[in-house]
C-alpha cells in the first residue's frame, strides 16, 4: 500500500513538473502571439491610415471656395488628414520633374495640372459601402471635378490584414485549449492521489472551501510561476533577437512589455484556478463509498 502511494506521489510530482514546464512554454507562445498581434494591429492601423485619395478641383476657384470644399471633406470621420496642393506646387515638385523628365508648362505654354487635395483615409475605409458613399458625397461637392482612390488595393489590404489577425487569434485559442488540457490531466492526478485525505477531512466535518483551498492555492502558485517563467523567456527571446537583428526594432516599450507580461501571469493563474475548481469540487462532492472507485 505504501509502495503504491509512493508511486502515485512520484507520478504526481513528475506530472506536476512536466505540466508547469508545458504551461510555461504555452504561455510563452501565447505571449509571443500577443506581441506579434499587437505589432500587426499597430502596423495594420498605420497602413489603414496611409491610403491617400486625390480630390481634383475645378480651375479658377477662389481661396474661400477651396476652403469650403476642404472643410466639407475634412470634417468627415473617414478622413485622418488632408493637404492642399496647387498646380504650381505640382509643376515645381522635384519628384514630378524626375518622373516625367519634362517641363510641362514650358512645352504646353500652360500648366494643365489641377489643384487638388490629398486626403488620407482613416481605418473606416475598411467598410467598402461606407467608403463608396463617402467618395460619392465628395464627387457631388460643387467645385470637385474628379476623385481618385486605389479601390482594389484598399480591399486587398483590409482583407489580408483581417485574415492574418484571424489566423493568429485561432492559433492563440488553440494554444489556450492545450494549456487547459495539460493542467486538467495533472490536477486530476494530483487530486486523485489525495482522495483519502479529502475523504478524511469530510468525515471530520471540514467545510468544502477548507478542503478545496490548498488545491486552488497550489494551482494558483503553479500558474504564477509558469507565467513569470514565460515572461522571462519572452524578454530573453526579444533581447536576443534584437541583438541579432537590431534594425527590426523588436524591443517594445517598457509599458507595453509590462502590460503583456502582466497579462501572461494573470492568464497563467486564471487557467490554473479554472482547471482546478471543477475537479476538486467533483471529488469533494463525491460520496465516500465511491471516492476509491474513480
C-alpha positions in Angstrom: 0.0 0.0 0.0 2.8 2.4 1.0 4.7 1.5 -2.2 1.6 2.3 -4.3 1.2 5.6 -2.5 4.9 6.5 -3.2 4.4 5.6 -6.8 1.4 7.8 -7.1 3.1 10.7 -5.3 6.2 10.3 -7.6 3.9 10.2 -10.6 2.1 13.3 -9.4 5.4 15.2 -8.8 6.7 14.3 -12.2 3.4 15.2 -13.8 3.3 18.5 -11.9 6.8 19.5 -13.0 6.0 18.5 -16.6 2.7 20.4 -16.6 4.5 23.5 -15.2 7.1 23.4 -17.9 4.5 22.7 -20.6 2.3 25.6 -19.3 5.3 27.8 -19.3 6.0 27.2 -23.0 2.3 27.5 -23.8 2.2 30.9 -22.1 5.4 31.9 -23.8 3.9 31.0 -27.2 0.7 32.9 -26.2 2.8 35.9 -25.2 4.7 35.7 -28.5 1.5 35.6 -30.4 0.2 38.5 -28.3 3.3 40.5 -29.1 3.1 39.8 -32.8 -0.7 40.6 -32.9 -0.1 43.9 -31.1 2.6 44.8 -33.7 0.4 43.6 -36.5 -2.5 45.6 -35.1 -0.4 48.8 -34.8 1.0 48.2 -38.3 -2.4 47.5 -39.7 -3.8 50.7 -38.3 -0.8 52.6 -39.7 -1.4 51.0 -43.1 -5.1 51.6 -43.0 -4.4 55.3 -42.2 -1.9 55.7 -45.0 -4.2 55.3 -48.0 -4.5 58.6 -50.0 -7.5 59.7 -52.0 -6.9 62.5 -54.6 -9.6 65.1 -55.0 -9.1 67.3 -58.0 -10.6 70.7 -58.1 -12.1 72.9 -60.9 -9.9 75.6 -62.3 -10.5 79.2 -61.2 -11.8 78.5 -57.7 -11.3 81.3 -55.2 -9.5 80.7 -51.9 -12.8 80.8 -50.0 -14.3 78.2 -52.3 -11.3 75.9 -51.9 -11.5 76.3 -48.1 -15.2 75.5 -48.1 -14.5 72.3 -50.1 -11.7 71.4 -47.7 -14.0 71.9 -44.7 -16.7 69.7 -46.2 -14.2 66.9 -46.8 -12.0 67.3 -43.7 -14.9 67.2 -41.2 -15.9 63.6 -42.3 -15.0 60.7 -40.0 -13.4 58.9 -43.0 -10.6 61.5 -43.1 -7.5 61.5 -40.9 -5.7 64.4 -42.6 -5.6 66.3 -45.8 -3.2 68.5 -47.7 -3.9 71.1 -50.4 -1.6 71.0 -53.5 -1.8 73.8 -56.0 -1.0 73.3 -59.7 2.1 75.4 -59.2 3.3 73.2 -56.4 2.9 70.1 -58.5 4.7 71.5 -61.5 7.6 72.6 -59.3 7.8 69.3 -57.4 11.2 67.6 -57.9 9.8 64.1 -57.9 7.3 65.0 -60.6 10.1 66.5 -62.7 12.3 63.5 -62.2 9.5 61.1 -63.0 8.4 62.8 -66.3 11.7 64.5 -67.2 9.8 67.3 -68.9 8.9 70.9 -68.3 5.1 70.5 -68.8 4.3 74.2 -68.6 7.2 75.1 -70.9 6.1 72.6 -73.6 2.3 73.3 -73.4 2.5 77.0 -72.6 0.1 76.5 -69.7 0.0 74.4 -66.6 -2.5 71.6 -67.2 -2.3 70.1 -63.7 -5.3 70.7 -61.5 -5.4 72.0 -57.9 -6.2 69.1 -55.6 -6.5 67.8 -52.1 -4.5 64.7 -50.9 -6.9 63.1 -48.5 -5.6 60.5 -46.1 -8.3 58.0 -45.3 -9.0 56.6 -41.8 -9.3 52.9 -40.9 -13.1 53.3 -41.5 -12.2 52.9 -45.2 -12.3 49.1 -44.4 -16.1 49.4 -44.8 -16.5 49.2 -48.6 -20.0 50.6 -48.6 -19.2 53.5 -46.3 -16.1 54.3 -48.4 -18.1 54.3 -51.6 -20.7 56.5 -50.0 -18.1 59.0 -48.9 -16.5 59.0 -52.3 -19.9 59.7 -53.9 -20.5 62.5 -51.5 -17.2 64.1 -52.3 -17.9 63.8 -56.1 -21.2 65.7 -55.5 -19.4 68.7 -53.9 -19.5 71.8 -56.1 -16.1 72.5 -57.5 -14.8 68.9 -57.4 -14.1 67.5 -60.9 -12.5 64.1 -60.2 -11.9 61.7 -57.3 -9.3 59.0 -57.5 -8.6 56.4 -54.9 -6.9 52.9 -55.0 -10.1 50.8 -54.5 -8.6 47.4 -55.4 -5.6 48.0 -53.2 -7.7 49.1 -50.2 -10.0 46.0 -50.5 -7.0 43.6 -50.8 -5.1 45.3 -47.9 -8.0 45.1 -45.5 -8.8 41.6 -46.4 -5.2 40.4 -46.0 -4.9 42.1 -42.6 -8.2 40.7 -41.3 -7.2 37.2 -42.3 -3.8 37.5 -40.7 -5.3 38.7 -37.4 -7.9 35.9 -37.5 -5.3 33.2 -38.1 -3.2 34.4 -35.2 -6.3 34.6 -32.9 -7.3 31.0 -33.8 -3.7 29.8 -33.2 -3.7 31.6 -29.8 -7.0 30.0 -28.9 -5.7 26.5 -29.8 -2.7 27.0 -27.5 -5.0 28.1 -24.7 -7.0 24.9 -25.1 -3.7 22.9 -24.9 -2.9 24.6 -21.7 -6.3 23.7 -20.2 -5.9 20.0 -21.3 -2.4 19.8 -19.8 -3.4 21.3 -16.5 -6.7 19.3 -16.3 -4.9 16.0 -16.5 -2.2 17.0 -14.0 -4.7 18.4 -11.5 -6.9 15.3 -11.8 -4.0 13.1 -10.9 -2.9 15.3 -8.1 -6.4 15.3 -6.5 -6.8 11.6 -7.1 -3.6 10.9 -5.1 -5.1 12.8 -2.1 -8.6 11.5 -2.3 -8.2 9.7 1.1 -7.2 13.0 2.7 -10.3 14.6 1.2 -12.4 11.8 2.5 -11.0 12.1 6.0 -11.5 15.9 6.1 -15.1 15.4 5.0 -15.6 12.8 7.8 -14.4 15.3 10.5 -16.8 18.0 9.2 -14.4 20.2 7.2 -16.1 22.7 5.0 -15.9 22.4 1.2 -13.8 25.6 0.9 -11.4 24.4 3.7 -10.8 21.2 1.6 -10.5 23.0 -1.7 -8.3 25.9 -0.6 -4.9 24.1 -0.6 -5.5 22.7 -4.1 -6.6 26.0 -5.5 -3.7 27.8 -3.8 -1.2 25.3 -5.2 -2.6 25.7 -8.7 -2.5 29.5 -8.5 1.1 29.3 -7.5 1.8 27.0 -10.4 0.1 29.4 -12.7 2.1 32.3 -11.2 5.4 30.5 -11.5 4.7 29.4 -15.1 3.6 33.0 -16.0 6.8 34.5 -14.6 9.0 31.9 -16.3 7.2 32.6 -19.6 7.7 36.4 -19.2 11.4 35.8 -18.6 11.7 33.6 -21.7 9.9 36.2 -23.8 12.0 39.1 -22.6 15.2 37.0 -23.2 14.0 36.0 -26.7 13.1 39.6 -27.6 16.5 40.9 -26.4 18.3 38.0 -28.2 16.5 38.7 -31.5 17.0 42.4 -31.2 20.8 41.8 -30.7 20.9 39.6 -33.8 18.7 41.9 -35.9 18.7 45.4 -34.3 17.3 47.0 -37.4 13.9 45.4 -36.9 13.1 47.3 -33.7 11.8 44.2 -31.9 12.1 45.6 -28.4 8.7 47.0 -27.2 8.3 50.0 -24.9 8.5 49.1 -21.2 4.9 49.9 -20.6 3.8 47.6 -23.4 6.1 44.9 -22.1 4.6 45.3 -18.6 1.1 45.0 -19.9 1.9 41.9 -21.9 3.9 40.3 -19.1 1.1 41.1 -16.6 -1.5 39.5 -19.0 0.6 36.4 -19.3 1.0 36.0 -15.5 -2.7 36.6 -14.9 -3.7 34.2 -17.7 -1.5 31.5 -16.1 -3.1 31.9 -12.7 -6.7 32.1 -14.2 -6.2 29.0 -16.3 -4.7 27.0 -13.4 -7.5 28.0 -11.0 -10.3 27.5 -13.5 -9.0 24.0 -14.2 -8.7 23.1 -10.5 -12.1 24.2 -9.2 -14.4 21.8 -11.0 -12.1 18.8 -10.5 -11.6 19.4 -6.7 -15.3 20.2 -6.4 -16.2 16.8 -8.0 -14.1 14.8 -5.5 -15.4 16.8 -2.6 -19.0 16.2 -3.5 -18.4 12.5 -4.3 -19.8 10.0 -1.8 -17.3 8.4 0.5 -18.1 4.9 -0.7 -17.4 5.9 -4.3 -14.3 8.0 -3.9 -12.0 5.0 -4.1 -13.6 3.7 -7.3 -12.9 6.8 -9.5 
